[in-house]
Amino acid sequence: MKQMDRRLLILMRLRQETAVRAADLAEVCECSVRTIYRDIDALCQSGVPVAAMPGEGYRLVEGYHLPPIAFTAEEAVQLLLGSDVALGLGTASQRDATVAAAAKVEAALDAETRREVDVLRQRIRIGGWRRQPPSEWLPLLQQGVLHERLLRLRYHAFSSEELSERVVEPHHLLYYENDWHLIAFCRLREGMRDFRAGRIRSAELLDERFERRADADRLEREAGPGQTVRVWIEAASVPWAKESPAFGLRTIEDTEGGAVFVYDCRDLRHLLPWVLGWGASARVLSPPDVVERMRSETAALAMSYDQS
Protein backbone atom coordinates (compact mmCIF):
# COMPACT_ATOMS: atom_id res chain seq x y z
CA MET A 1 0.00 0.00 0.00
CA LYS A 2 1.32 3.44 -0.93
CA GLN A 3 2.23 5.82 1.89
CA MET A 4 -0.49 8.38 1.09
CA ASP A 5 -3.14 5.66 0.74
CA ARG A 6 -2.06 4.17 4.05
CA ARG A 7 -2.23 7.49 5.88
CA LEU A 8 -5.63 8.26 4.41
CA LEU A 9 -6.86 4.87 5.59
CA ILE A 10 -5.46 5.60 9.07
CA LEU A 11 -7.34 8.90 9.08
CA MET A 12 -10.58 7.13 8.17
CA ARG A 13 -10.07 4.68 11.03
CA LEU A 14 -9.26 7.44 13.50
CA ARG A 15 -12.65 9.02 12.77
CA GLN A 16 -14.32 6.20 14.68
CA GLU A 17 -15.87 7.02 18.04
CA THR A 18 -13.74 4.45 19.84
CA ALA A 19 -9.96 4.53 20.02
CA VAL A 20 -8.00 2.33 17.59
CA ARG A 21 -4.86 0.43 18.62
CA ALA A 22 -1.67 0.72 16.60
CA ALA A 23 -1.60 -3.07 16.23
CA ASP A 24 -5.10 -3.05 14.69
CA LEU A 25 -4.10 -0.26 12.29
CA ALA A 26 -1.00 -2.23 11.31
CA GLU A 27 -3.13 -5.29 10.52
CA VAL A 28 -5.55 -3.28 8.36
CA CYS A 29 -2.74 -1.47 6.54
CA GLU A 30 -0.60 -4.63 6.24
CA CYS A 31 2.49 -2.96 7.70
CA SER A 32 4.49 -2.94 10.92
CA VAL A 33 3.42 -1.21 14.13
CA ARG A 34 6.55 0.94 13.85
CA THR A 35 5.35 2.21 10.47
CA ILE A 36 2.01 3.16 12.06
CA TYR A 37 3.85 5.14 14.74
CA ARG A 38 5.75 7.03 12.03
CA ASP A 39 2.56 7.71 10.05
CA ILE A 40 0.70 9.03 13.10
CA ASP A 41 3.68 11.26 13.94
CA ALA A 42 3.64 12.59 10.35
CA LEU A 43 -0.10 13.29 10.58
CA CYS A 44 0.41 15.22 13.80
CA GLN A 45 3.20 17.28 12.25
CA SER A 46 0.90 18.14 9.32
CA GLY A 47 -1.68 19.59 11.71
CA VAL A 48 -4.02 16.64 12.27
CA PRO A 49 -4.84 16.51 16.03
CA VAL A 50 -4.40 12.86 16.99
CA ALA A 51 -4.97 12.03 20.65
CA ALA A 52 -3.21 9.07 22.27
CA MET A 53 -5.45 7.30 24.81
CA PRO A 54 -3.24 5.32 27.24
CA GLY A 55 -4.16 1.67 27.17
CA GLU A 56 -6.81 2.23 24.45
CA GLY A 57 -5.16 3.56 21.29
CA TYR A 58 -5.52 6.62 19.08
CA ARG A 59 -8.40 8.81 17.93
CA LEU A 60 -8.96 12.25 16.44
CA VAL A 61 -9.49 15.08 18.90
CA GLU A 62 -13.21 15.73 19.32
CA GLY A 63 -14.48 18.54 17.12
CA TYR A 64 -11.94 18.04 14.33
CA HIS A 65 -13.52 17.45 10.92
CA LEU A 66 -11.84 16.13 7.81
CA PRO A 67 -12.45 17.93 4.51
CA PRO A 68 -14.69 16.18 1.96
CA ILE A 69 -13.08 13.11 0.38
CA ALA A 70 -12.51 13.16 -3.38
CA PHE A 71 -12.89 9.80 -5.15
CA THR A 72 -10.75 8.75 -8.08
CA ALA A 73 -12.61 7.18 -11.00
CA GLU A 74 -11.28 3.72 -10.06
CA GLU A 75 -12.35 4.10 -6.41
CA ALA A 76 -15.82 5.28 -7.41
CA VAL A 77 -16.30 2.44 -9.89
CA GLN A 78 -15.32 -0.15 -7.27
CA LEU A 79 -17.81 1.29 -4.77
CA LEU A 80 -20.58 1.44 -7.37
CA LEU A 81 -19.88 -2.10 -8.58
CA GLY A 82 -20.14 -3.16 -4.95
CA SER A 83 -23.51 -1.45 -4.74
CA ASP A 84 -24.65 -3.37 -7.84
CA VAL A 85 -23.79 -6.63 -6.05
CA ALA A 86 -25.52 -5.52 -2.84
CA LEU A 87 -28.74 -4.70 -4.70
CA GLY A 88 -29.32 -8.39 -5.37
CA LEU A 89 -28.43 -9.65 -1.90
CA GLY A 90 -30.27 -7.53 0.65
CA THR A 91 -33.76 -6.84 1.91
CA ALA A 92 -36.04 -4.17 0.41
CA SER A 93 -34.93 -1.55 2.96
CA GLN A 94 -31.29 -2.45 2.38
CA ARG A 95 -31.74 -2.07 -1.37
CA ASP A 96 -33.12 1.43 -0.75
CA ALA A 97 -30.09 2.19 1.41
CA THR A 98 -27.79 0.85 -1.31
CA VAL A 99 -29.37 3.09 -3.94
CA ALA A 100 -29.07 6.10 -1.61
CA ALA A 101 -25.40 5.34 -0.83
CA ALA A 102 -24.57 4.98 -4.53
CA ALA A 103 -26.26 8.34 -5.22
CA LYS A 104 -24.07 9.98 -2.56
CA VAL A 105 -20.93 8.56 -4.14
CA GLU A 106 -21.99 9.84 -7.56
CA ALA A 107 -22.84 13.27 -6.12
CA ALA A 108 -19.30 13.59 -4.72
CA LEU A 109 -17.69 13.23 -8.16
CA ASP A 110 -16.48 16.18 -10.20
CA ALA A 111 -17.65 16.47 -13.81
CA GLU A 112 -14.53 14.94 -15.37
CA THR A 113 -14.42 11.99 -12.98
CA ARG A 114 -18.15 11.43 -13.45
CA ARG A 115 -17.72 11.14 -17.23
CA GLU A 116 -14.93 8.60 -16.79
CA VAL A 117 -16.98 6.65 -14.27
CA ASP A 118 -19.99 6.59 -16.59
CA VAL A 119 -17.87 5.11 -19.39
CA LEU A 120 -16.36 2.48 -17.08
CA ARG A 121 -19.75 1.49 -15.66
CA GLN A 122 -21.12 0.97 -19.17
CA ARG A 123 -18.27 -1.42 -19.90
CA ILE A 124 -17.83 -3.13 -16.52
CA ARG A 125 -20.99 -4.71 -15.13
CA ILE A 126 -22.17 -7.18 -12.53
CA GLY A 127 -24.32 -9.94 -14.02
CA GLY A 128 -27.36 -10.92 -11.97
CA TRP A 129 -28.71 -13.90 -13.86
CA ARG A 130 -27.57 -16.44 -11.23
CA ARG A 131 -28.92 -14.62 -8.21
CA GLN A 132 -31.98 -15.93 -6.47
CA PRO A 133 -34.29 -13.59 -4.50
CA PRO A 134 -33.23 -13.19 -0.85
CA SER A 135 -35.15 -15.24 1.70
CA GLU A 136 -38.25 -13.49 3.05
CA TRP A 137 -36.89 -14.30 6.52
CA LEU A 138 -33.61 -12.44 5.98
CA PRO A 139 -34.72 -9.30 7.93
CA LEU A 140 -35.55 -11.44 10.99
CA LEU A 141 -32.26 -13.32 10.72
CA GLN A 142 -30.39 -10.03 10.63
CA GLN A 143 -32.29 -8.75 13.66
CA GLY A 144 -31.41 -11.89 15.57
CA VAL A 145 -27.70 -11.57 14.72
CA LEU A 146 -27.62 -7.83 15.46
CA HIS A 147 -29.55 -7.84 18.74
CA GLU A 148 -28.45 -11.28 20.01
CA ARG A 149 -31.99 -12.65 20.25
CA LEU A 150 -33.07 -16.24 19.85
CA LEU A 151 -34.77 -17.41 16.66
CA ARG A 152 -37.31 -20.21 16.28
CA LEU A 153 -36.96 -21.81 12.84
CA ARG A 154 -38.92 -24.39 10.89
CA TYR A 155 -36.20 -25.84 8.72
CA HIS A 156 -35.96 -28.36 5.88
CA ALA A 157 -32.51 -29.87 6.25
CA PHE A 158 -30.78 -31.32 3.19
CA SER A 159 -30.36 -34.66 4.96
CA SER A 160 -34.04 -35.03 5.95
CA GLU A 161 -37.37 -35.32 4.20
CA GLU A 162 -39.26 -33.69 7.09
CA LEU A 163 -39.33 -30.20 8.59
CA SER A 164 -37.80 -29.75 12.04
CA GLU A 165 -38.32 -26.98 14.57
CA ARG A 166 -35.15 -25.44 15.98
CA VAL A 167 -34.45 -22.74 18.56
CA VAL A 168 -31.07 -21.23 17.65
CA GLU A 169 -28.59 -18.62 18.83
CA PRO A 170 -27.68 -16.66 15.66
CA HIS A 171 -24.00 -15.70 15.46
CA HIS A 172 -23.19 -14.84 11.83
CA LEU A 173 -24.70 -14.43 8.37
CA LEU A 174 -22.52 -15.54 5.46
CA TYR A 175 -23.24 -15.39 1.73
CA TYR A 176 -21.98 -18.25 -0.43
CA GLU A 177 -23.35 -20.80 -2.89
CA ASN A 178 -25.86 -18.21 -4.15
CA ASP A 179 -27.67 -17.89 -0.80
CA TRP A 180 -27.39 -16.49 2.72
CA HIS A 181 -26.38 -18.93 5.47
CA LEU A 182 -27.12 -18.45 9.17
CA ILE A 183 -24.32 -19.76 11.40
CA ALA A 184 -26.00 -20.45 14.72
CA PHE A 185 -25.83 -22.61 17.85
CA CYS A 186 -28.72 -25.07 17.62
CA ARG A 187 -30.18 -25.91 21.02
CA LEU A 188 -31.78 -29.05 19.61
CA ARG A 189 -28.50 -30.47 18.25
CA GLU A 190 -26.36 -28.80 20.95
CA GLY A 191 -23.79 -27.54 18.46
CA MET A 192 -23.01 -24.96 15.79
CA ARG A 193 -24.94 -25.47 12.57
CA ASP A 194 -25.18 -23.87 9.12
CA PHE A 195 -28.78 -23.04 8.15
CA ARG A 196 -29.28 -22.17 4.49
CA ALA A 197 -31.79 -19.29 4.34
CA GLY A 198 -33.55 -20.75 1.30
CA ARG A 199 -34.48 -23.86 3.33
CA ILE A 200 -36.06 -21.91 6.20
CA ARG A 201 -39.83 -22.33 5.95
CA SER A 202 -40.68 -19.95 8.82
CA ALA A 203 -38.79 -17.84 11.36
CA GLU A 204 -39.83 -16.15 14.57
CA LEU A 205 -37.75 -13.62 16.50
CA LEU A 206 -38.03 -14.42 20.22
CA ASP A 207 -37.79 -11.94 23.09
CA GLU A 208 -35.15 -14.00 24.89
CA ARG A 209 -31.57 -12.82 24.43
CA PHE A 210 -28.45 -14.98 24.49
CA GLU A 211 -24.79 -14.43 25.30
CA ARG A 212 -22.48 -14.87 22.34
CA ARG A 213 -20.35 -17.96 22.75
CA ALA A 214 -16.65 -17.23 22.97
CA ASP A 215 -15.97 -20.74 21.66
CA ALA A 216 -18.33 -20.46 18.67
CA ASP A 217 -15.52 -20.78 16.12
CA ARG A 218 -14.18 -23.89 17.86
CA LEU A 219 -17.63 -25.46 18.05
CA GLU A 220 -18.16 -24.77 14.34
CA ARG A 221 -14.90 -26.52 13.48
CA GLU A 222 -15.84 -29.48 15.66
CA ALA A 223 -19.18 -29.77 13.85
CA GLY A 224 -17.31 -30.72 10.69
CA PRO A 225 -15.66 -31.38 8.39
CA GLY A 226 -17.09 -34.90 8.15
CA GLN A 227 -15.00 -37.18 5.95
CA THR A 228 -12.21 -36.58 3.47
CA VAL A 229 -13.09 -37.62 -0.09
CA ARG A 230 -10.47 -37.75 -2.86
CA VAL A 231 -11.69 -37.41 -6.45
CA TRP A 232 -9.44 -37.88 -9.48
CA ILE A 233 -10.19 -35.72 -12.54
CA GLU A 234 -8.49 -36.39 -15.87
CA ALA A 235 -6.18 -33.70 -17.25
CA ALA A 236 -8.49 -32.50 -20.05
CA SER A 237 -11.25 -31.68 -17.55
CA VAL A 238 -9.11 -30.24 -14.73
CA PRO A 239 -9.24 -26.57 -15.87
CA TRP A 240 -13.04 -26.67 -16.06
CA ALA A 241 -13.38 -28.54 -12.75
CA LYS A 242 -11.26 -25.84 -11.11
CA GLU A 243 -13.67 -23.20 -12.42
CA SER A 244 -16.68 -24.80 -10.73
CA PRO A 245 -15.63 -27.08 -7.85
CA ALA A 246 -18.13 -28.60 -5.46
CA PHE A 247 -18.55 -27.11 -2.00
CA GLY A 248 -15.96 -28.22 0.56
CA LEU A 249 -12.86 -28.25 -1.66
CA ARG A 250 -9.74 -28.33 0.52
CA THR A 251 -6.84 -28.78 -1.90
CA ILE A 252 -6.01 -29.82 -5.46
CA GLU A 253 -3.05 -32.17 -5.92
CA ASP A 254 -1.48 -32.47 -9.36
CA THR A 255 -0.88 -36.06 -10.40
CA GLU A 256 -0.01 -38.01 -13.52
CA GLY A 257 -2.77 -37.75 -16.09
CA GLY A 258 -4.86 -35.28 -14.08
CA ALA A 259 -5.39 -33.93 -10.57
CA VAL A 260 -6.87 -35.11 -7.28
CA PHE A 261 -9.53 -32.84 -5.75
CA VAL A 262 -9.60 -33.30 -1.96
CA TYR A 263 -12.92 -32.47 -0.29
CA ASP A 264 -14.14 -32.06 3.28
CA CYS A 265 -17.57 -33.63 2.91
CA ARG A 266 -20.36 -33.54 5.51
CA ASP A 267 -23.06 -34.90 3.20
CA LEU A 268 -22.30 -36.98 0.11
CA ARG A 269 -25.44 -35.70 -1.60
CA HIS A 270 -23.64 -32.38 -2.04
CA LEU A 271 -20.62 -33.98 -3.71
CA LEU A 272 -21.86 -36.97 -5.73
CA PRO A 273 -23.84 -34.97 -8.33
CA TRP A 274 -20.69 -32.97 -9.05
CA VAL A 275 -18.65 -36.14 -9.52
CA LEU A 276 -21.31 -37.74 -11.72
CA GLY A 277 -21.46 -34.58 -13.82
CA TRP A 278 -17.95 -35.26 -15.11
CA GLY A 279 -18.89 -38.72 -16.37
CA ALA A 280 -15.93 -40.98 -17.09
CA SER A 281 -13.54 -38.05 -16.56
CA ALA A 282 -13.92 -38.39 -12.77
CA ARG A 283 -13.31 -41.25 -10.33
CA VAL A 284 -13.58 -41.35 -6.54
CA LEU A 285 -10.35 -42.75 -5.08
CA SER A 286 -11.22 -42.91 -1.38
CA PRO A 287 -12.59 -43.66 1.16
CA PRO A 288 -13.77 -47.18 0.26
CA ASP A 289 -17.39 -46.66 1.35
CA VAL A 290 -17.73 -43.65 -0.96
CA VAL A 291 -16.15 -45.62 -3.81
CA GLU A 292 -18.79 -48.33 -3.23
CA ARG A 293 -21.53 -45.68 -3.08
CA MET A 294 -20.41 -44.31 -6.45
CA ARG A 295 -20.32 -47.84 -7.90
CA SER A 296 -23.94 -48.37 -6.78
CA GLU A 297 -25.05 -44.99 -8.13
CA THR A 298 -23.49 -45.52 -11.53
CA ALA A 299 -24.90 -49.06 -11.74
CA ALA A 300 -28.38 -47.75 -10.92
CA LEU A 301 -27.93 -45.00 -13.51
CA ALA A 302 -26.92 -47.51 -16.19
CA MET A 303 -29.88 -49.74 -15.28
CA SER A 304 -32.30 -46.86 -15.65
CA TYR A 305 -31.15 -46.43 -19.25
CA ASP A 306 -31.40 -50.18 -19.92
CA GLN A 307 -35.03 -50.13 -18.83
CA SER A 308 -36.02 -47.15 -20.96
ABEGO torsion letter per residue (X at the ends): XBAAAAAAAAAAAAABABBBBAAAAAAAAGBBAAAAAAAAAAAAAAGBBBBBBBGAEBBBBBGBBBBBBBBBAAAAAAAAAAAAAAAAABBAAAAAAAAAAAAAAAAABBAAAAAAAAAAAAABBBBAAABBBBBAAAAAAAAAAAAGBBBBBBBBBAABABBBBBBBBBABBBBBGGBBBBBBBBAAAGBBBBBBAAABABBBBBABBBBBBAAAAAAAAAAOAEBBBBBBBBAAAAAAAAABBBBGBABBBBBBGEBBBBBBBABAAAAAAAAAAAEAABBBAOBAAAAAAAAAAAAAAAAAAAAX
